[in-house]
Amino acid sequence: MKRNFLNILCIATIVAIVGIVGLQRVQLQLSTGPFWDTYAFLANALYFAGKGIGYMELERPPMLSLLLSIIFMAGYVHESAIYYLTF
């Protein structure tokens, strides 16, 4: 019983630490603003979601843009979506 409680306590502590660090990372990135690569991935994701803006850089790796396009198709179209996805 005591060993099971210690395992749960350790897992909860690790989850809490990772969550705090992750949230601080997202807040820092949102305060500094996106870089140019971010806009290229966002533009590609909009294109893949069928909401293109007329600009795309299809020579970039498509995996991040494809995953992000799913979020855009769900209705959440905002530049912060890429930070939440990579968190």
Summary of the structure (lengths in Angstrom):
residues: 87
radius of gyration: 17.6
end to end distance: 34.4
largest distance: 60.8
contacts: 207
relative contact order: 0.14
helix: 70%
strand: 0%
